Amino acid sequence: MITPTSWKKSSFSGGGEGNDCVEVAHLDTHISIRDSKAPTRATLTFPTPVFAAFVEALKGRPSGD
């Protein structure tokens, strides 16, 4: 179950109130993502290995792509 304290905000949140980012919640076998500007709206949920592969693929991309 995701609780309010489960959500972690990105360290790249931008200036101001830092609301221009995503938040991530790590569950036992899944990762959930939500928009920090609309936390009560729908979330995306992925199996942990799929999300980890996605993040690793992003790390390998040159800036500006």
MOPAC internal coordinates of N, CA, C and O (Angstrom, degrees):
PM7 1SCF
backbone

  N    0.0000 0     0.00 0     0.00 0    0    0    0
  C    1.4505 1     0.00 0     0.00 0    1    0    0
  C    1.5178 1   109.46 1     0.00 0    2    1    0
  O    1.2310 1   120.69 1   -43.86 1    3    2    1
  N    1.3219 1   116.29 1   136.14 1    3    2    1
  C    1.4549 1   121.00 1   178.48 1    5    3    2
  C    1.5192 1   109.02 1   -89.42 1    6    5    3
  O    1.2310 1   120.82 1   -52.48 1    7    6    5
  N    1.3153 1   116.04 1   127.52 1    7    6    5
  C    1.4599 1   122.01 1   176.90 1    9    7    6
  C    1.5245 1   108.36 1  -109.57 1   10    9    7
  O    1.2310 1   119.48 1   -14.01 1   11   10    9
  N    1.3237 1   118.60 1   165.99 1   11   10    9
  C    1.4669 1   119.91 1   177.93 1   13   11   10
  C    1.5372 1   113.36 1   -55.76 1   14   13   11
  O    1.2310 1   120.16 1   149.56 1   15   14   13
  N    1.3136 1   117.30 1   -30.44 1   15   14   13
  C    1.4613 1   119.36 1  -179.36 1   17   15   14
  C    1.5224 1   112.60 1   -83.10 1   18   17   15
  O    1.2310 1   119.61 1   172.65 1   19   18   17
  N    1.3277 1   118.36 1    -7.35 1   19   18   17
  C    1.4561 1   122.43 1   178.46 1   21   19   18
  C    1.5295 1   112.18 1   -71.08 1   22   21   19
  O    1.2310 1   120.38 1   152.60 1   23   22   21
  N    1.3111 1   116.88 1   -27.40 1   23   22   21
  C    1.4587 1   121.70 1  -173.83 1   25   23   22
  C    1.5214 1   111.74 1   -79.96 1   26   25   23
  O    1.2310 1   121.07 1   -46.06 1   27   26   25
  N    1.3312 1   115.57 1   133.94 1   27   26   25
  C    1.4679 1   122.88 1   177.06 1   29   27   26
  C    1.5102 1   107.80 1  -120.62 1   30   29   27
  O    1.2310 1   121.00 1   -48.65 1   31   30   29
  N    1.3352 1   115.70 1   131.35 1   31   30   29
  C    1.4534 1   121.21 1  -178.98 1   33   31   30
  C    1.5234 1   110.19 1   -85.47 1   34   33   31
  O    1.2310 1   120.69 1   -34.11 1   35   34   33
  N    1.3028 1   116.28 1   145.89 1   35   34   33
  C    1.4482 1   122.14 1   178.25 1   37   35   34
  C    1.5247 1   110.91 1   -58.57 1   38   37   35
  O    1.2310 1   120.50 1   -34.21 1   39   38   37
  N    1.3372 1   116.65 1   145.79 1   39   38   37
  C    1.4677 1   120.38 1   176.00 1   41   39   38
  C    1.5245 1   110.88 1   -75.27 1   42   41   39
  O    1.2310 1   119.84 1   170.87 1   43   42   41
  N    1.3276 1   117.91 1    -9.13 1   43   42   41
  C    1.4647 1   123.02 1   177.40 1   45   43   42
  C    1.5254 1   109.71 1  -103.91 1   46   45   43
  O    1.2310 1   120.41 1  -128.95 1   47   46   45
  N    1.3143 1   116.83 1    51.05 1   47   46   45
  C    1.4596 1   121.74 1  -172.19 1   49   47   46
  C    1.5174 1   113.94 1   -79.65 1   50   49   47
  O    1.2310 1   119.44 1   169.81 1   51   50   49
  N    1.2977 1   118.67 1   -10.19 1   51   50   49
  C    1.4530 1   120.22 1  -178.51 1   53   51   50
  C    1.5201 1   111.21 1    84.21 1   54   53   51
  O    1.2310 1   121.17 1     3.72 1   55   54   53
  N    1.3129 1   115.37 1  -176.28 1   55   54   53
  C    1.4623 1   121.01 1  -177.17 1   57   55   54
  C    1.5099 1   112.85 1   -82.57 1   58   57   55
  O    1.2310 1   121.28 1    11.52 1   59   58   57
  N    1.3039 1   115.16 1  -168.48 1   59   58   57
  C    1.4665 1   120.64 1   178.60 1   61   59   58
  C    1.5064 1   111.84 1    64.96 1   62   61   59
  O    1.2310 1   120.88 1    46.92 1   63   62   61
  N    1.3164 1   115.93 1  -133.08 1   63   62   61
  C    1.4561 1   121.35 1  -179.15 1   65   63   62
  C    1.5233 1   112.47 1   -82.34 1   66   65   63
  O    1.2310 1   120.33 1   177.66 1   67   66   65
  N    1.3207 1   116.98 1    -2.34 1   67   66   65
  C    1.4572 1   120.30 1   178.69 1   69   67   66
  C    1.5058 1   114.46 1    70.54 1   70   69   67
  O    1.2310 1   120.41 1  -148.83 1   71   70   69
  N    1.3267 1   116.82 1    31.17 1   71   70   69
  C    1.4591 1   119.98 1  -177.21 1   73   71   70
  C    1.5207 1   114.01 1   -96.11 1   74   73   71
  O    1.2310 1   119.84 1  -178.13 1   75   74   73
  N    1.3299 1   117.92 1     1.87 1   75   74   73
  C    1.4603 1   121.30 1  -178.00 1   77   75   74
  C    1.5203 1   110.42 1   -94.26 1   78   77   75
  O    1.2310 1   120.50 1  -116.20 1   79   78   77
  N    1.3068 1   116.66 1    63.80 1   79   78   77
  C    1.4542 1   119.27 1  -177.15 1   81   79   78
  C    1.5226 1   110.56 1  -159.90 1   82   81   79
  O    1.2310 1   121.42 1     7.19 1   83   82   81
  N    1.2971 1   114.89 1  -172.81 1   83   82   81
  C    1.4536 1   121.24 1   174.50 1   85   83   82
  C    1.5194 1   109.06 1  -109.70 1   86   85   83
  O    1.2310 1   121.30 1   -19.76 1   87   86   85
  N    1.3144 1   115.13 1   160.24 1   87   86   85
  C    1.4541 1   122.34 1   174.19 1   89   87   86
  C    1.5180 1   107.55 1  -121.00 1   90   89   87
  O    1.2310 1   120.74 1   -32.90 1   91   90   89
  N    1.3188 1   116.20 1   147.10 1   91   90   89
  C    1.4569 1   122.09 1  -176.31 1   93   91   90
  C    1.5245 1   108.97 1  -125.91 1   94   93   91
  O    1.2310 1   120.81 1   -41.51 1   95   94   93
  N    1.3267 1   116.05 1   138.49 1   95   94   93
  C    1.4663 1   121.90 1   174.23 1   97   95   94
  C    1.5227 1   107.46 1  -122.22 1   98   97   95
  O    1.2310 1   120.39 1   -51.99 1   99   98   97
  N    1.3312 1   116.86 1   128.01 1   99   98   97
  C    1.4546 1   121.61 1   179.17 1  101   99   98
  C    1.5211 1   108.86 1   -98.19 1  102  101   99
  O    1.2310 1   120.99 1   -61.75 1  103  102  101
  N    1.3215 1   115.71 1   118.25 1  103  102  101
  C    1.4566 1   121.65 1   176.67 1  105  103  102
  C    1.5207 1   107.76 1  -101.40 1  106  105  103
  O    1.2310 1   119.39 1     1.69 1  107  106  105
  N    1.2992 1   118.77 1  -178.31 1  107  106  105
  C    1.4692 1   121.21 1  -178.12 1  109  107  106
  C    1.5251 1   112.50 1   -56.49 1  110  109  107
  O    1.2310 1   119.95 1   132.84 1  111  110  109
  N    1.3182 1   117.70 1   -47.16 1  111  110  109
  C    1.4621 1   120.57 1  -175.07 1  113  111  110
  C    1.5273 1   113.56 1  -124.98 1  114  113  111
  O    1.2310 1   120.15 1  -178.00 1  115  114  113
  N    1.3222 1   117.31 1     2.00 1  115  114  113
  C    1.4632 1   121.44 1  -176.14 1  117  115  114
  C    1.5294 1   111.52 1  -137.75 1  118  117  115
  O    1.2310 1   121.69 1   -18.55 1  119  118  117
  N    1.3238 1   114.37 1   161.45 1  119  118  117
  C    1.4601 1   123.05 1   172.66 1  121  119  118
  C    1.5209 1   106.71 1  -119.15 1  122  121  119
  O    1.2310 1   120.39 1   -48.53 1  123  122  121
  N    1.3271 1   116.85 1   131.47 1  123  122  121
  C    1.4621 1   121.16 1   175.93 1  125  123  122
  C    1.5230 1   108.57 1  -112.58 1  126  125  123
  O    1.2310 1   121.30 1   -35.08 1  127  126  125
  N    1.3328 1   115.12 1   144.92 1  127  126  125
  C    1.4628 1   121.69 1  -178.68 1  129  127  126
  C    1.5201 1   107.60 1  -128.75 1  130  129  127
  O    1.2310 1   121.08 1   -38.06 1  131  130  129
  N    1.3400 1   115.53 1   141.94 1  131  130  129
  C    1.4673 1   119.73 1   175.17 1  133  131  130
  C    1.5257 1   109.57 1  -143.43 1  134  133  131
  O    1.2310 1   121.11 1   -17.66 1  135  134  133
  N    1.3107 1   115.49 1   162.34 1  135  134  133
  C    1.4569 1   122.87 1   177.29 1  137  135  134
  C    1.5246 1   107.76 1   -82.65 1  138  137  135
  O    1.2310 1   120.19 1   -54.72 1  139  138  137
  N    1.3207 1   117.24 1   125.28 1  139  138  137
  C    1.4682 1   119.91 1  -177.65 1  141  139  138
  C    1.5193 1   112.45 1   -66.90 1  142  141  139
  O    1.2310 1   119.74 1   158.86 1  143  142  141
  N    1.3402 1   118.10 1   -21.14 1  143  142  141
  C    1.4660 1   121.00 1   178.47 1  145  143  142
  C    1.5273 1   111.96 1   -79.52 1  146  145  143
  O    1.2310 1   120.42 1   162.93 1  147  146  145
  N    1.3432 1   116.79 1   -17.07 1  147  146  145
  C    1.4649 1   121.13 1  -178.05 1  149  147  146
  C    1.5288 1   109.25 1  -140.08 1  150  149  147
  O    1.2310 1   120.11 1  -115.55 1  151  150  149
  N    1.3329 1   117.40 1    64.45 1  151  150  149
  C    1.4592 1   120.31 1  -173.34 1  153  151  150
  C    1.5259 1   115.60 1   -65.79 1  154  153  151
  O    1.2310 1   119.50 1   162.42 1  155  154  153
  N    1.3117 1   118.55 1   -17.58 1  155  154  153
  C    1.4664 1   119.94 1   180.00 1  157  155  154
  C    1.5226 1   112.24 1   -90.56 1  158  157  155
  O    1.2310 1   120.15 1   174.37 1  159  158  157
  N    1.3186 1   117.32 1    -5.63 1  159  158  157
  C    1.4673 1   120.32 1   179.12 1  161  159  158
  C    1.5196 1   110.19 1   -82.64 1  162  161  159
  O    1.2310 1   120.36 1     4.83 1  163  162  161
  N    1.2800 1   116.91 1  -175.17 1  163  162  161
  C    1.4690 1   123.52 1  -175.71 1  165  163  162
  C    1.5261 1   112.55 1   -59.86 1  166  165  163
  O    1.2310 1   121.32 1   -28.07 1  167  166  165
  N    1.3247 1   115.08 1   151.93 1  167  166  165
  C    1.4573 1   121.85 1   175.10 1  169  167  166
  C    1.5224 1   108.91 1  -115.72 1  170  169  167
  O    1.2310 1   121.34 1   -19.65 1  171  170  169
  N    1.3239 1   115.04 1   160.35 1  171  170  169
  C    1.4577 1   121.52 1   171.52 1  173  171  170
  C    1.5155 1   107.00 1  -104.28 1  174  173  171
  O    1.2310 1   120.03 1   -43.22 1  175  174  173
  N    1.3236 1   117.56 1   136.78 1  175  174  173
  C    1.4640 1   121.22 1  -179.25 1  177  175  174
  C    1.5245 1   108.76 1  -129.90 1  178  177  175
  O    1.2310 1   121.40 1   -47.59 1  179  178  177
  N    1.3453 1   114.93 1   132.41 1  179  178  177
  C    1.4580 1   122.38 1  -177.29 1  181  179  178
  C    1.5215 1   109.73 1  -130.90 1  182  181  179
  O    1.2310 1   120.01 1   -30.60 1  183  182  181
  N    1.3296 1   117.59 1   149.40 1  183  182  181
  C    1.4663 1   119.08 1   169.95 1  185  183  182
  C    1.5398 1   108.39 1   -60.46 1  186  185  183
  O    1.2310 1   120.20 1   -37.49 1  187  186  185
  N    1.3197 1   117.23 1   142.51 1  187  186  185
  C    1.4670 1   121.35 1  -175.62 1  189  187  186
  C    1.5256 1   112.92 1   -53.35 1  190  189  187
  O    1.2310 1   117.99 1   134.35 1  191  190  189
  N    1.3326 1   121.44 1   -45.65 1  191  190  189
  C    1.4741 1   119.69 1  -179.58 1  193  191  190
  C    1.5366 1   113.37 1   -62.51 1  194  193  191
  O    1.2310 1   120.30 1   145.86 1  195  194  193
  N    1.3239 1   117.03 1   -34.14 1  195  194  193
  C    1.4702 1   120.72 1   179.02 1  197  195  194
  C    1.5207 1   109.86 1   -68.02 1  198  197  195
  O    1.2310 1   120.29 1   135.93 1  199  198  197
  N    1.3297 1   117.06 1   -44.07 1  199  198  197
  C    1.4605 1   120.57 1   179.43 1  201  199  198
  C    1.5268 1   110.74 1   -65.37 1  202  201  199
  O    1.2310 1   120.19 1   139.74 1  203  202  201
  N    1.3278 1   117.25 1   -40.26 1  203  202  201
  C    1.4678 1   121.14 1   179.13 1  205  203  202
  C    1.5298 1   110.42 1   -62.42 1  206  205  203
  O    1.2310 1   119.79 1   138.68 1  207  206  205
  N    1.3176 1   118.00 1   -41.32 1  207  206  205
  C    1.4619 1   121.28 1   177.96 1  209  207  206
  C    1.5258 1   110.90 1   -65.02 1  210  209  207
  O    1.2310 1   120.28 1   141.16 1  211  210  209
  N    1.3182 1   117.08 1   -38.84 1  211  210  209
  C    1.4695 1   121.64 1   177.21 1  213  211  210
  C    1.5272 1   110.66 1   -61.33 1  214  213  211
  O    1.2310 1   120.10 1   132.51 1  215  214  213
  N    1.3181 1   117.42 1   -47.49 1  215  214  213
  C    1.4711 1   120.99 1  -179.81 1  217  215  214
  C    1.5270 1   110.58 1   -63.09 1  218  217  215
  O    1.2310 1   120.01 1   137.35 1  219  218  217
  N    1.3167 1   117.58 1   -42.65 1  219  218  217
  C    1.4754 1   120.71 1   178.75 1  221  219  218
  C    1.5256 1   110.97 1   -62.51 1  222  221  219
  O    1.2310 1   120.10 1   140.94 1  223  222  221
  N    1.3251 1   117.41 1   -39.06 1  223  222  221
  C    1.4596 1   120.48 1   177.13 1  225  223  222
  C    1.5262 1   111.24 1   -64.08 1  226  225  223
  O    1.2310 1   120.22 1   140.74 1  227  226  225
  N    1.3278 1   117.18 1   -39.26 1  227  226  225
  C    1.4622 1   120.29 1   176.72 1  229  227  226
  C    1.5217 1   112.06 1   -63.78 1  230  229  227
  O    1.2310 1   120.18 1   141.19 1  231  230  229
  N    1.3146 1   117.26 1   -38.81 1  231  230  229
  C    1.4698 1   121.28 1   179.59 1  233  231  230
  C    1.5232 1   111.73 1   -62.41 1  234  233  231
  O    1.2310 1   120.18 1   150.55 1  235  234  233
  N    1.3165 1   117.25 1   -29.45 1  235  234  233
  C    1.4512 1   121.21 1  -177.23 1  237  235  234
  C    1.5226 1   114.03 1   -83.79 1  238  237  235
  O    1.2310 1   119.93 1   172.93 1  239  238  237
  N    1.3159 1   117.73 1    -7.07 1  239  238  237
  C    1.4655 1   121.07 1  -178.42 1  241  239  238
  C    1.5161 1   110.80 1   -84.84 1  242  241  239
  O    1.2310 1   120.06 1   -40.05 1  243  242  241
  N    1.3442 1   117.48 1   139.95 1  243  242  241
  C    1.4685 1   120.22 1   175.28 1  245  243  242
  C    1.5279 1   110.76 1   -65.02 1  246  245  243
  O    1.2310 1   120.10 1   -27.02 1  247  246  245
  N    1.3095 1   117.42 1   152.98 1  247  246  245
  C    1.4658 1   121.87 1   178.22 1  249  247  246
  C    1.5261 1   109.83 1   -61.46 1  250  249  247
  O    1.2310 1   121.13 1   -34.41 1  251  250  249
  N    1.3196 1   115.44 1   145.59 1  251  250  249
  C    1.4543 1   121.41 1   176.78 1  253  251  250
  C    1.5116 1   114.60 1    90.10 1  254  253  251
  O    1.2310 1   119.81 1   175.83 1  255  254  253
  N    1.3164 1   117.97 1    -4.17 1  255  254  253
  C    1.4669 1   120.24 1   177.87 1  257  255  254
  C    1.5030 1   110.69 1   -82.21 1  258  257  255
  O    1.2310 1   120.10 1   180.00 1  259  258  257

